[in-house]
Amino acid sequence: MRTVITGGAGFIGSHLCERFLQDGEVICVDNLLTGNLRNIEHLKSHPKFHFLDHNISKPLEIDGPIDNVLHFASPASPADYLKHPIPTLKVGSLGTHNALGLAMAKKARFLLASTSEVYGDPEVHPQREDYWGNVNPIGPRGCYDEAKRFAEAITMAYHRHHGVNTHIVRIFNTYGPRMRLNDGRVLPAFMSQALRNEPITVFGEGRQTRSFCYVDDLVDGIHRLLFCDYHEPVNLGNPSEITVYELAKEIIALVPGCTSEIIHKDLPQDDPKRRRPDISLARRLLGWEPQVDRAVGLQRTLDYFKTVI
């Protein structure tokens, strides 16, 4: 097979490049706005791996047949999309349009990386795929939330109107090696602070919850979804829910000799209070559920961060 992965030099994208190299040729497309060549350095010598420095918000043409197009290009952490709101909106709209156009021209399978952020600050818990969400379209997080909601809408339009073989994954908090320590997300922030013996910054009282899925589990679910005859959104995440405060304590306990104290800052606007996926559909449709225990995944991630801090 021949697979195009936009955002392939990013955290999740680089793991997908590895997985799809097992199936054939991979063309990694990334403009390195938030991706990093270090994430794919170990793949550059692979004879079936190709890197293309390109902004998918601009039209893309690739010679020859393409079997799969996976659209993972986008800033994905609050720090990134608050710094780059316009590129975030463009890659969710123009970028998705261009990636879908490539898939349609090549008669390829298409998979969109959507997000649990389409549920906003949810009033339904846990979140099921049929919940429409509670999103503030003009809030500071709206550039990301609405970009992904539009991306879902245009993906379904291409499926219904043009018959493109599309798939949509709604990704819940994912972690693992190759995350950026400074990307602003809670887990790498806590690990960075703990490794440096700095205060652990918890927003609000830390009662807000998250559900963390190890990247290997997510990649397995994405691969299964791409080859499934189902076209509406599917949640992929780990339903094991933990408060942010409890996560901070778990990470402090993981770091030998850590003396970090937990301090509290004001909760950011529109920060979701609870986040846990209902993965009943993924279990039924894909026979998928997470396999990596959080304690194991956290240790693997911490071991990686020790090498880059």
C-alpha positions as CSV (number, residue, x, y, z in Angstrom):
1,M,0.0,0.0,0.0
2,R,0.9,3.7,-0.4
3,T,-0.1,6.0,2.4
4,V,0.0,9.8,2.8
5,I,0.1,11.1,6.3
6,T,-0.3,14.8,6.8
7,G,1.2,16.0,10.1
8,G,3.5,13.0,9.9
9,A,6.3,14.7,11.8
10,G,4.1,15.3,14.8
11,F,3.7,13.2,17.9
12,I,0.9,10.9,16.8
13,G,1.7,11.3,13.1
14,S,5.3,9.9,13.5
15,H,3.9,6.8,15.3
16,L,1.5,6.3,12.4
17,C,4.3,6.6,9.9
18,E,6.0,3.7,11.7
19,R,2.9,1.6,11.7
20,F,2.0,2.1,8.0
21,L,5.6,1.4,6.9
22,Q,4.7,-2.2,7.9
23,D,2.1,-2.1,5.1
24,G,4.1,-0.4,2.4
25,E,5.2,3.1,1.3
26,V,4.6,6.2,3.5
27,I,4.7,9.8,2.3
28,C,5.0,12.0,5.3
29,V,3.7,15.6,4.7
30,D,4.5,18.3,7.2
31,N,5.3,22.0,7.2
32,L,7.0,21.6,10.7
33,L,4.9,24.4,12.3
34,T,4.6,22.2,15.4
35,G,6.1,18.9,14.0
36,N,9.7,18.1,14.4
37,L,12.1,16.3,12.1
38,R,13.6,14.6,15.1
39,N,10.4,12.5,15.4
40,I,11.0,10.9,12.0
41,E,14.9,10.9,12.0
42,H,15.0,7.2,12.6
43,L,12.7,6.6,9.5
44,K,14.7,8.7,6.9
45,S,16.9,5.7,5.9
46,H,13.9,3.5,5.3
47,P,13.6,2.9,1.5
48,K,9.8,3.2,1.6
49,F,9.7,6.4,3.7
50,H,9.5,9.8,2.0
51,F,9.3,13.3,3.7
52,L,7.6,16.2,1.9
53,D,7.9,19.7,3.4
54,H,4.5,21.1,2.5
55,N,1.7,23.1,4.1
56,I,-1.5,21.0,3.4
57,S,-3.5,24.3,3.6
58,K,-2.2,24.7,0.1
59,P,-3.1,22.3,-2.7
60,L,-1.1,19.1,-2.9
61,E,-0.4,16.9,-5.9
62,I,1.3,13.5,-5.7
63,D,2.3,11.4,-8.6
64,G,1.2,7.8,-8.8
65,P,-1.5,5.8,-7.0
66,I,-2.4,6.4,-3.3
67,D,-4.3,3.9,-1.2
68,N,-4.8,5.9,2.0
69,V,-4.8,9.5,3.1
70,L,-4.6,10.2,6.9
71,H,-5.1,13.9,7.8
72,F,-3.4,14.6,11.1
73,A,-1.9,18.0,10.3
74,S,-3.0,20.6,12.9
75,P,-1.7,22.3,16.1
76,A,-3.1,20.2,18.8
77,S,-2.3,21.7,22.2
78,P,-3.8,24.9,23.6
79,A,-0.4,26.6,23.7
80,D,0.0,25.9,20.0
81,Y,-3.4,26.8,18.7
82,L,-3.7,29.9,20.8
83,K,-0.4,31.0,19.3
84,H,-1.4,30.0,15.8
85,P,-5.2,30.5,15.6
86,I,-5.4,31.3,11.9
87,P,-3.2,28.4,10.7
88,T,-5.3,26.2,12.9
89,L,-8.5,27.3,11.3
90,K,-6.9,27.0,7.8
91,V,-5.6,23.5,8.3
92,G,-9.0,22.3,9.6
93,S,-10.8,23.9,6.7
94,L,-8.5,24.4,3.6
95,G,-6.2,21.6,4.7
96,T,-9.1,19.1,5.1
97,H,-10.5,20.2,1.8
98,N,-7.1,19.6,0.1
99,A,-6.6,16.2,1.8
100,L,-10.1,15.1,0.8
101,G,-9.5,16.3,-2.8
102,L,-6.3,14.1,-3.0
103,A,-8.2,11.1,-1.6
104,M,-11.1,11.6,-4.1
105,A,-8.7,12.0,-7.1
106,K,-6.8,8.8,-6.1
107,K,-9.9,6.9,-5.0
108,A,-8.1,6.4,-1.7
109,R,-9.4,5.7,1.8
110,F,-9.5,8.9,3.9
111,L,-9.2,9.2,7.7
112,L,-9.7,12.5,9.6
113,A,-8.1,13.1,12.9
114,S,-10.8,14.8,14.9
115,T,-10.8,15.3,18.6
116,S,-12.7,15.0,21.9
117,E,-12.7,18.9,21.8
118,V,-15.7,18.7,19.5
119,Y,-17.6,18.0,22.7
120,G,-16.4,21.2,24.3
121,D,-17.1,21.5,28.0
122,P,-19.5,18.5,27.9
123,E,-22.9,18.4,29.7
124,V,-23.1,14.7,28.9
125,H,-20.7,12.2,30.6
126,P,-19.2,10.0,29.4
127,Q,-19.2,11.4,25.9
128,R,-20.9,9.3,23.2
129,E,-20.5,9.9,19.5
130,D,-24.2,11.0,19.2
131,Y,-23.6,13.9,21.7
132,W,-23.4,17.2,19.7
133,G,-21.3,19.0,22.3
134,N,-21.1,22.3,24.2
135,V,-18.6,24.5,22.4
136,N,-18.0,28.2,22.7
137,P,-17.4,29.1,19.0
138,I,-15.9,32.6,19.8
139,G,-13.9,31.6,22.9
140,P,-10.1,31.3,22.8
141,R,-10.4,27.5,22.1
142,G,-12.9,28.0,19.4
143,C,-10.2,28.2,16.7
144,Y,-9.4,24.5,17.3
145,D,-12.8,23.2,18.3
146,E,-14.6,24.7,15.4
147,A,-11.9,23.8,12.9
148,K,-12.3,20.2,13.8
149,R,-16.1,20.4,13.8
150,F,-16.0,21.9,10.3
151,A,-13.5,19.2,9.3
152,E,-16.0,16.5,10.3
153,A,-18.7,18.3,8.4
154,I,-16.8,18.5,5.1
155,T,-15.6,15.0,5.5
156,M,-19.1,13.7,5.8
157,A,-20.1,15.9,2.8
158,Y,-17.4,14.3,0.6
159,H,-18.6,10.9,1.7
160,R,-22.3,11.6,1.0
161,H,-21.9,13.7,-2.2
162,H,-18.7,12.3,-3.8
163,G,-18.7,8.8,-2.4
164,V,-15.3,9.1,-0.8
165,N,-14.4,6.2,1.5
166,T,-14.1,8.4,4.7
167,H,-13.5,7.7,8.4
168,I,-13.4,10.0,11.4
169,V,-11.6,9.3,14.7
170,R,-12.4,11.5,17.7
171,I,-9.2,11.3,19.7
172,F,-9.2,11.7,23.5
173,N,-6.1,12.7,25.4
174,T,-3.2,10.7,24.0
175,Y,0.3,10.5,25.5
176,G,3.6,8.7,25.0
177,P,7.1,9.2,23.6
178,R,7.7,12.1,21.2
179,M,5.3,14.4,22.9
180,R,6.9,17.9,23.3
181,L,7.8,18.8,26.9
182,N,6.8,22.4,26.3
183,D,3.6,21.9,24.3
184,G,1.4,23.1,27.1
185,R,-0.6,19.9,27.7
186,V,-1.1,18.7,31.2
187,L,0.9,15.5,31.2
188,P,4.1,16.7,29.6
189,A,3.9,19.9,31.7
190,F,3.7,17.9,34.9
191,M,6.5,15.5,33.8
192,S,8.7,18.4,32.8
193,Q,8.1,20.2,36.2
194,A,8.7,17.0,38.2
195,L,11.9,16.2,36.4
196,R,13.2,19.7,37.1
197,N,11.9,19.7,40.7
198,E,9.8,22.7,39.9
199,P,6.3,23.4,41.3
200,I,3.6,21.3,39.6
201,T,1.1,23.8,38.2
202,V,-2.5,22.7,38.6
203,F,-5.3,24.9,37.2
204,G,-8.2,25.4,39.5
205,E,-8.6,22.9,42.3
206,G,-7.5,20.1,40.0
207,R,-10.9,18.4,40.2
208,Q,-11.3,18.5,36.4
209,T,-10.9,15.0,34.9
210,R,-9.1,13.6,31.9
211,S,-8.8,10.1,30.3
212,F,-5.3,9.3,29.0
213,C,-4.7,6.8,26.1
214,Y,-1.3,5.5,25.4
215,V,-0.2,6.2,21.8
216,D,0.3,2.6,20.8
217,D,-3.3,1.8,21.6
218,L,-4.5,4.8,19.6
219,V,-2.5,3.8,16.6
220,D,-3.9,0.3,16.7
221,G,-7.4,1.7,16.8
222,I,-6.8,4.1,13.9
223,H,-5.4,1.3,11.7
224,R,-8.5,-0.8,12.4
225,L,-10.9,2.0,11.8
226,L,-9.3,2.9,8.4
227,F,-10.2,-0.6,7.0
228,C,-13.6,-0.7,8.6
229,D,-16.8,-0.2,6.6
230,Y,-18.1,2.7,8.8
231,H,-18.1,6.3,8.1
232,E,-19.4,8.3,11.1
233,P,-17.2,9.5,14.0
234,V,-15.7,6.9,16.4
235,N,-14.3,7.7,19.8
236,L,-10.8,6.3,20.5
237,G,-9.5,6.8,24.0
238,N,-9.1,5.2,27.4
239,P,-12.1,5.4,29.6
240,S,-10.0,5.2,32.8
241,E,-10.7,8.7,34.3
242,I,-8.5,10.6,36.6
243,T,-8.5,14.0,38.2
244,V,-5.7,16.4,37.2
245,Y,-4.7,16.6,40.9
246,E,-4.4,12.9,41.1
247,L,-2.4,12.8,38.0
248,A,0.0,15.3,39.4
249,K,0.5,13.1,42.5
250,E,1.0,10.0,40.3
251,I,3.8,11.7,38.3
252,I,5.5,13.1,41.4
253,A,5.6,9.6,42.8
254,L,7.2,8.3,39.6
255,V,10.2,10.6,39.7
256,P,12.8,9.4,42.2
257,G,13.8,12.1,44.6
258,C,11.2,14.6,43.3
259,T,10.4,17.3,45.8
260,S,8.0,19.3,43.6
261,E,5.0,20.9,45.4
262,I,1.6,21.3,43.8
263,I,0.6,24.9,43.3
264,H,-2.7,26.2,41.9
265,K,-3.5,28.8,39.2
266,D,-6.7,30.1,37.7
267,L,-8.6,27.7,35.5
268,P,-8.4,28.8,31.8
269,Q,-11.6,29.9,30.0
270,D,-13.7,27.0,28.6
271,D,-11.4,24.4,30.0
272,P,-13.5,21.1,30.0
273,K,-14.4,20.0,33.5
274,R,-14.9,16.3,32.7
275,R,-13.6,14.2,29.8
276,R,-14.1,10.5,29.4
277,P,-14.9,8.6,26.2
278,D,-17.7,6.1,25.8
279,I,-15.9,3.5,23.6
280,S,-18.8,1.1,23.3
281,L,-18.9,1.7,19.5
282,A,-15.2,1.1,19.1
283,R,-15.5,-2.1,21.1
284,R,-18.4,-3.4,19.0
285,L,-17.2,-2.1,15.6
286,L,-13.4,-2.7,15.8
287,G,-13.0,-5.2,18.6
288,W,-10.7,-2.5,20.1
289,E,-10.0,-1.3,23.6
290,P,-6.9,0.0,25.3
291,Q,-4.3,-2.5,26.4
292,V,-1.6,-0.4,28.0
293,D,-2.1,0.4,31.7
294,R,-1.6,4.0,32.7
295,A,1.2,3.2,35.1
296,V,3.1,1.4,32.4
297,G,2.4,4.1,29.8
298,L,3.5,6.9,32.2
299,Q,6.8,5.1,33.0
300,R,7.5,4.7,29.3
301,T,6.7,8.4,28.6
302,L,8.8,9.5,31.6
303,D,11.8,7.4,30.4
304,Y,11.5,9.2,27.0
305,F,11.4,12.6,28.6
306,K,14.5,11.9,30.6
307,T,16.4,11.6,27.3
308,V,15.3,15.0,25.9
309,I,15.1,17.2,29.0
